Amino acid sequence: MTTSSPLRIGYVPEHFSTPLHFARLHFSLSATLIPFPSGTGHLVTSLRSNEIDVALGLTEGFIAALARPPSPADNGQTFKLVGTYVETPLCWAISTGSQRDDLRSADQLEGKKIGVSRIGSGSHVMGFVFADQKGWLRDNGEQPFEILPLQTFDKLRAAVNDRTADFFMWEHFTSKRYYDSGEIKKIGEIYTPWSSWKIVARENVAGTAVDRRLEDFLEKLNLGVKYFEDHGEEAVRYISTELDYSEDDAREWMKGVRFMKDVRGVKRSTVERTLKILRKAGVVGQEEGKVEEMVSVITEE
């Protein structure tokens, strides 16, 4: 991969990707966009295996991965935080099978089987944040749930209906149409205590001052965000026709979401606060994670 080759950008093909779509459609973003429907955990493995150069994904998944030392399988390949994409928190819905009459509340989930997309994904990390909030983490290292990696949203929904898993966690509006259809049911929710989406780049991209591709991408993404804010009806049409959402849900989501006006850089306080909670939840070790080693551009508060 040379600096003249288009960036390979991994993204999750959900409603949050709309400004990225607009950046390419309206502002000539020259990049190869690669969808990762299974989410942030898959983005991390693909960054480390040099399948993509840049990724837009969930804060908790990226920070948890960056805080841990790379494994031998990572071949020393790593990445850094370079930007903040979405400023608002994410609402994680807690779902079970529609016929699970035995499960009516999230308070019943201690010791149950949680379906996750991948180990290290947002759906995995937030399970421990949820357990911490409920007081279910034990000093003896006993796990609050049995963890079942199931790869995709489709498989997670199937698993809670055939009782392979008892519950899973996924973004509220992505789950909502399956509540409306009766396929699954919602028994709780939890908000991230941090801004929800970040941008990362492999170190050979993030650490190369003469590589204009990353700066061009961030500039075009800023334009895509501004276009999204100014053209709400076009955003609703795209989300409701090209993605898996109804018009009503797209409009409701847009009322509460806030993208960064300038996506470049990451606040030190955001990383420190996320690390503090992830350490408390047992997701990363007490001594793991140094902000300067995780972030390429630290912005002022």
C-alpha positions in Angstrom: 0.0 0.0 0.0 1.5 3.3 -1.1 0.5 6.9 -0.4 -0.8 7.1 -3.9 -3.2 4.2 -3.4 -6.8 5.0 -2.2 -7.3 4.5 1.5 -9.2 1.3 2.5 -11.9 2.5 4.9 -13.8 0.1 7.0 -17.2 1.1 8.3 -20.4 -0.4 9.9 -23.2 -0.1 7.3 -25.8 1.4 9.7 -27.5 4.8 10.0 -24.3 6.3 11.5 -22.5 5.8 8.2 -24.7 8.4 6.4 -22.2 11.3 6.5 -19.6 8.9 5.1 -21.9 8.1 2.2 -22.5 11.8 1.6 -18.7 12.5 1.6 -18.3 10.1 -1.3 -21.5 11.0 -3.1 -21.2 14.8 -2.9 -17.6 15.6 -2.2 -15.6 13.2 -4.3 -14.1 11.2 -1.4 -11.6 9.0 -3.2 -11.4 5.9 -1.0 -12.4 2.2 -1.0 -15.3 1.9 1.4 -15.5 -1.6 2.9 -18.6 -2.6 5.0 -18.2 -4.6 8.2 -21.7 -5.5 9.3 -20.4 -7.6 12.2 -19.0 -4.4 13.8 -16.0 -3.0 15.6 -14.4 -6.3 16.7 -14.0 -7.3 13.0 -12.7 -3.8 12.2 -9.9 -4.3 14.8 -8.8 -7.6 13.4 -8.8 -6.3 9.9 -6.8 -3.2 10.8 -4.2 -5.5 12.5 -4.1 -7.8 9.5 -3.6 -4.9 7.1 -6.9 -5.5 5.3 -7.9 -1.9 5.9 -6.1 1.4 6.6 -8.8 3.4 8.5 -12.0 2.5 10.4 -15.0 4.2 11.9 -16.3 2.2 14.9 -17.3 2.2 18.5 -15.3 4.0 21.1 -15.3 1.2 23.7 -14.2 -1.5 21.1 -11.3 0.6 19.8 -10.0 1.7 23.2 -10.3 -1.7 24.7 -8.2 -3.1 21.8 -5.6 -0.3 22.0 -5.2 -0.7 25.8 -4.2 -4.3 25.6 -0.7 -5.3 24.4 -0.8 -6.8 20.8 -0.8 -10.6 20.7 1.7 -12.5 18.6 -1.0 -13.0 16.0 -1.2 -9.3 15.5 2.4 -9.3 14.0 3.1 -6.1 15.8 0.6 -4.3 13.7 -1.3 -1.6 15.5 -3.4 1.6 14.9 -4.2 4.8 16.7 -7.1 7.0 17.4 -7.2 10.0 15.0 -10.7 11.4 15.3 -14.0 11.6 17.0 -17.0 10.9 14.7 -20.1 11.0 16.8 -20.3 13.2 19.9 -23.5 11.8 21.5 -23.6 8.5 23.5 -24.9 5.3 22.1 -28.0 3.6 23.4 -27.4 -0.2 23.6 -30.7 -2.1 23.7 -30.8 -5.4 25.6 -32.7 -8.0 23.7 -34.0 -11.5 24.1 -36.2 -13.9 22.1 -39.8 -12.9 21.6 -41.1 -16.1 23.2 -38.8 -15.9 26.2 -41.6 -15.4 28.8 -39.1 -16.3 31.5 -37.0 -13.2 30.8 -38.9 -9.9 31.4 -36.2 -7.6 32.8 -32.5 -7.0 32.5 -32.2 -7.6 36.2 -32.7 -11.4 35.5 -29.5 -11.7 33.3 -26.8 -12.5 35.9 -25.2 -15.8 35.0 -27.0 -16.0 31.7 -25.6 -16.6 28.2 -24.8 -13.4 26.3 -24.4 -13.5 22.5 -21.7 -11.1 21.2 -20.5 -10.5 17.7 -16.8 -11.0 18.5 -14.5 -10.9 21.5 -13.4 -7.3 21.9 -16.4 -5.9 20.0 -18.7 -3.3 21.5 -21.4 -5.9 22.1 -18.8 -7.8 24.2 -17.3 -4.8 26.0 -20.6 -3.2 26.9 -21.8 -6.5 28.5 -19.1 -6.0 31.2 -20.0 -2.3 31.6 -23.6 -3.4 32.1 -22.5 -6.1 34.6 -20.5 -3.5 36.5 -23.5 -1.2 36.7 -25.5 -4.1 38.1 -22.9 -5.0 40.7 -22.3 -8.5 39.1 -18.5 -8.4 38.8 -16.7 -10.6 41.3 -13.2 -10.0 42.8 -12.5 -13.8 42.3 -12.6 -13.4 38.5 -15.9 -15.3 38.1 -17.5 -14.2 34.9 -21.0 -12.5 35.1 -22.1 -14.3 31.9 -21.3 -17.1 29.6 -20.0 -15.5 26.4 -21.0 -16.8 23.0 -19.3 -15.1 19.9 -21.8 -15.4 17.1 -20.4 -13.0 14.5 -23.5 -11.2 13.0 -26.7 -9.4 14.0 -28.7 -12.0 12.2 -27.1 -14.9 14.1 -27.6 -13.0 17.4 -31.3 -12.7 16.8 -31.6 -16.3 15.8 -29.7 -17.4 18.9 -32.0 -15.7 21.4 -35.0 -17.3 19.7 -33.6 -20.8 19.6 -32.2 -20.4 23.2 -28.6 -20.8 22.2 -28.1 -17.4 23.9 -30.3 -15.7 26.5 -29.7 -12.1 25.4 -27.5 -9.8 23.4 -26.8 -6.1 23.2 -27.1 -4.0 20.0 -27.8 -0.4 19.1 -31.4 0.6 19.8 -32.6 1.8 16.4 -30.9 -1.0 14.5 -32.8 -3.4 16.8 -36.1 -1.6 16.8 -37.6 -2.8 13.5 -37.2 -6.4 14.9 -39.1 -5.4 18.0 -41.8 -3.9 15.8 -42.0 -7.2 13.8 -42.1 -9.3 16.9 -38.9 -11.2 16.1 -37.2 -10.2 19.4 -38.2 -8.2 22.4 -36.4 -5.5 24.4 -35.9 -6.0 28.1 -33.5 -3.1 29.0 -31.0 -0.6 27.7 -27.8 1.1 28.7 -26.1 4.2 27.4 -22.4 4.5 26.8 -20.8 7.0 29.3 -18.7 8.4 26.5 -19.0 9.8 23.0 -19.9 6.8 20.9 -17.9 6.6 17.6 -14.2 7.2 16.9 -11.9 7.1 13.8 -8.7 5.1 13.9 -5.9 4.6 11.4 -3.1 2.2 11.1 0.2 3.7 12.3 1.8 3.8 8.9 -1.1 6.1 7.9 -1.6 8.0 11.1 2.1 8.6 11.7 3.1 9.8 8.3 3.1 13.6 8.0 3.4 13.6 4.3 0.5 11.2 3.7 -2.3 13.5 2.6 -4.8 10.7 2.2 -5.9 10.7 5.8 -6.2 14.5 6.0 -8.2 14.6 2.8 -10.5 11.9 4.2 -11.1 13.8 7.4 -11.8 17.0 5.5 -14.3 15.3 3.2 -15.9 13.6 6.2 -16.4 17.0 7.8 -18.2 18.1 4.6 -20.3 15.0 4.7 -21.3 15.7 8.3 -22.3 19.3 7.4 -24.3 18.0 4.4 -26.1 15.5 6.6 -27.0 18.3 9.0 -28.3 20.6 6.2 -30.2 17.9 4.2 -32.3 16.0 6.6 -34.8 14.7 4.1 -32.1 13.3 1.9 -30.6 11.6 4.9 -34.0 10.1 5.8 -34.5 8.8 2.2 -31.0 7.2 2.2 -31.4 5.6 5.6 -34.9 4.3 5.0 -34.3 2.9 1.4 -30.6 1.8 1.5 -30.3 0.7 5.1 -32.5 -1.4 7.4 -34.6 1.4 9.0 -38.1 2.8 8.7 -38.6 6.5 7.9 -40.1 7.1 11.3 -37.1 5.5 13.0 -34.7 7.4 10.9 -36.4 10.7 11.8 -36.4 9.8 15.5 -32.8 8.8 15.5 -31.8 12.1 13.8 -33.4 14.1 16.6 -30.9 12.8 19.1 -27.7 12.1 17.2 -24.9 14.8 17.1 -21.9 14.3 14.9 -18.7 16.3 15.4 -18.4 19.4 13.3 -14.7 18.8 13.0 -13.9 15.1 13.3 -10.1 15.5 13.7 -8.5 14.7 17.0 -9.6 13.0 20.3 -10.0 14.5 23.7 -7.7 13.2 26.4 -10.5 13.3 28.9 -12.7 11.0 26.8 -10.0 8.3 26.5 -9.1 8.6 30.2 -12.8 8.4 31.3 -13.4 5.4 29.0 -10.3 3.6 30.3 -11.3 4.2 33.9 -14.7 2.6 33.4 -13.3 -0.3 31.3 -10.7 -1.0 34.0 -13.4 -1.0 36.7 -15.5 -3.4 34.5 -12.5 -5.7 34.2 -12.3 -5.3 30.4 -8.7 -4.0 30.5 -6.0 -4.4 33.2 -5.4 -1.7 35.8 -2.1 -0.7 34.3 -3.0 -1.1 30.7 -3.6 1.9 28.4 -1.6 5.1 28.0 -3.3 7.9 26.2 -0.2 9.1 24.4 0.4 5.6 22.9 -3.2 5.3 21.8 -4.0 8.7 20.2 -2.3 10.3 17.2 -3.9 13.8 17.7 -4.9 14.8 21.2 -7.2 17.9 21.2 -7.8 20.5 23.8 -10.9 20.4 26.0 
